[in-house]
Amino acid sequence: MRTLIFILISSLSSTLALAGVKIEHWTAPTGARVYFIETRVLPILDVQIDFAGGGAFVPAAKAGVAGLTRGLLEAGAADMDEEKIAGRLVDIGARLGGGADSDRASISLRTLTSKPEREAALDLMRTVLSAPTFPQAVLEREKGRTIASIREAETRPDAIAGKRFAAAIYPDHPYGVSPTVDSVSAITRDDLVAFHRQHYGAKGAIVSIIGDVSRAEAEAIAQRLTEALPPGGAELVPPPVKKPARAMIKIPHPAAQSHVHVGLPAIRRSDPDYFPLLVGNYTLGGGGFVSRLMKEVREKRGYAYSVHSYFAPRKLEGPFEIGLQTKREQVDAALKVVDEVLTEYMAKGPTPQELAAAKKNMVDGLALRMDSNAKLLGYLSAIGFYGLPLTYLDDFPTRVKAVTAEQVKAAFARHVKPENLVTVVVAAD
């Protein structure tokens, strides 16, 4: 019954107003930074804890440690094995989630706020976070699965292209490193224990809480979840990013379609050019069928079923990428069009009509991107992890509407320099 009630409630959308979202922030006695939104609409509590524990903090020879450390948190903790942990979650109708990317590792909890369920769920999350056992048998099993996945990916042109593109735009930088069969094979349980001790410390924890609890209760929750963590974990930053030299990399593959990636390291999440690039990219390649790349590459010439561009800001300069698939024999023609579209866009920027349409879509679409506590939690954790203003959500429509065509042109000129663009083509003649 608890599980049924939880599922029914979870399916409801939060009626939290988009304007006036009140985010409270404080530092817990443990040193953890806490971000909190109180909403009494649903009897649900969502918690996420983020750490600077992503792949960028792992040496290339042990690439894969970050993902395995995060993945094995629920494989055993204190006196519980993975089956017992899973059973407890079912019994109390709670969910643990999360993952690891280049910058951060996270663990999230969703639970009912009725006292028995909430207390049990928080106790379980605290134990999983602070006392993981990293069972050797489970580690070997997960290493085997990871290695099998890597080997399978090495046969697919899309996976090959993505990996080679990252390595090419981030030469000699952790952002460009991907786990390999050798690096995963070399990982030991001691590596996971050491990584957890170094990166899952209380002082580096960012705790995001949203739901049917008071400020006092949120303070107690944050303290409870972080007081048993290792004492270290002060904020860590990956090494500086160096821009690559312009290059064309062609990789043989028997696939009928060429997989193309064009881009470079572009922008940090905290960069003031974030909004001009976000709005401008909608017109260039982020707006689906209304984007210039889609019109020129697909609709006018039929070179690709889909073509896109995006900025993926990170703690340091995250990638700008244009991506498409096309027939091998027309890849050069498609790339010529992509280059022409990008060059013209950077020279002239968006038209007044394009700029107005981009702004309208982004502002009007904000409601759908924030229509549940779970979605709002994603924004809250990003605000905490990347040090964004507490008023970010309230400011978003105003910041988008204020972007001008000249700002878009200037931001693209600063961050998308032709001399640093790298092109990777897999399945090239």
ABEGO torsion letter per residue (X at the ends): XAAAAAAAAAABBBABBABGBBBBBBBBAAGBBBBBBBBAABBBBBBBBBBBABAAABBAAABGAAAAAAAAAAAEBEABBAAAAAAAAAAAGBBBBEEBBAABBBBBBBBBABAAAAAAAAAAAAAAAAABAGBAAAAAAAAAAAAAAAAAAAABAAAAAAAAAAAAABBGBAAABBBBAAAAAABBAAAAAAAAAAAABAAABBBBBBEBBBAAAAAAAAAAAAAABBABGBBBBBBBBBBBBBBBBBBBBABABBBBBBEBBABBAABAAAAAAAAAAAAAAAAEAABAAAAAAAAAAGABABBBBBBBBBABBBBBBBBBBBBAAAAAAAAAAAAAAAAAAAAAEBBAAAAAAAAAAAAAAAAAAAABAAAAAAAAAAAAAAGBBAAAAAAAAAAAAABBAAAAAAAAAAABBAAABBBBBBGBX
